[in-house]
Amino acid sequence: MPMLELSDEQVIELVKQLSPTSKRKVIEELSKNAFTGGGELPSAPVEVEDFISLPCFGMWADHEAMDDSVAWVRKERARWQKRTSRQG
């Protein structure tokens, strides 16, 4: 099957025209393939050591808000929920 060359805007417009069921299928398929490059397995697995050696890893570890990280996440999620519920 030939590959289509579409811009991001064209893809968005096409998706907008889909039925809710079709949109859900597209989202599910994109979610499945988001980290694997279109369904193919990555050529090399990401090693934990590679990840934790990134300069940004742990940069919030000493921040006072991280004393209770679970509470912080709950608070942030509550804020996100309020923000999305106001739009309508």
C-alpha positions as CSV (number, residue, x, y, z in Angstrom):
1,M,0.0,0.0,0.0
2,P,1.5,3.4,-0.9
3,M,2.3,5.8,1.9
4,L,0.3,9.0,2.0
5,E,2.2,12.3,2.6
6,L,-0.1,14.4,4.7
7,S,0.7,17.4,6.9
8,D,-0.2,17.4,10.5
9,E,-3.0,19.9,9.8
10,Q,-4.4,17.6,7.1
11,V,-4.4,14.6,9.4
12,I,-6.2,16.6,12.1
13,E,-8.8,17.7,9.6
14,L,-9.4,14.1,8.5
15,V,-9.7,12.8,12.1
16,K,-12.2,15.6,12.9
17,Q,-14.4,14.1,10.2
18,L,-14.5,10.6,11.7
19,S,-17.3,9.2,13.7
20,P,-16.7,9.0,17.5
21,T,-16.2,5.2,17.2
22,S,-13.6,5.7,14.4
23,K,-11.8,8.5,16.4
24,R,-11.6,6.1,19.3
25,K,-10.0,3.4,17.1
26,V,-7.5,5.9,15.7
27,I,-6.5,7.0,19.2
28,E,-6.2,3.4,20.4
29,E,-4.0,2.5,17.4
30,L,-1.8,5.6,17.8
31,S,-1.5,4.9,21.5
32,K,-0.3,1.3,20.8
33,N,2.3,2.5,18.4
34,A,3.4,5.7,20.0
35,F,6.5,4.4,21.6
36,T,7.4,1.7,19.0
37,G,7.7,3.7,15.8
38,G,4.6,2.5,14.0
39,G,4.4,-1.0,15.4
40,E,8.0,-2.1,15.1
41,L,10.0,-2.9,18.2
42,P,12.8,-0.4,19.0
43,S,16.1,-1.5,17.7
44,A,17.7,-1.4,21.2
45,P,15.9,-1.5,24.5
46,V,16.2,1.6,26.7
47,E,18.3,0.6,29.6
48,V,17.5,1.9,33.1
49,E,21.1,3.1,33.4
50,D,20.7,5.2,30.3
51,F,17.6,6.8,31.7
52,I,18.9,7.6,35.2
53,S,22.1,9.1,33.7
54,L,20.1,11.9,32.1
55,P,20.9,15.2,33.7
56,C,17.2,15.9,34.4
57,F,16.6,12.6,36.2
58,G,15.9,13.3,39.9
59,M,16.1,17.1,39.5
60,W,13.1,17.5,41.9
61,A,14.3,14.9,44.4
62,D,15.3,17.6,47.0
63,H,12.3,19.9,46.3
64,E,10.1,20.4,49.4
65,A,7.0,19.5,47.4
66,M,8.5,16.0,46.9
67,D,8.5,15.2,50.6
68,D,5.1,13.7,50.0
69,S,5.1,13.1,46.3
70,V,1.8,11.2,46.4
71,A,0.0,14.2,47.9
72,W,1.7,16.5,45.3
73,V,0.4,14.3,42.4
74,R,-3.1,14.2,43.9
75,K,-3.1,18.0,44.2
76,E,-1.9,18.5,40.6
77,R,-4.4,16.0,39.2
78,A,-7.2,17.9,41.0
79,R,-6.0,21.1,39.4
80,W,-5.9,19.5,36.0
81,Q,-9.4,18.1,36.5
82,K,-10.8,21.6,37.4
83,R,-9.1,23.1,34.4
84,T,-10.6,20.6,32.0
85,S,-14.1,20.7,33.6
86,R,-14.4,24.4,33.1
87,Q,-14.0,24.1,29.4
88,G,-17.2,23.1,27.7
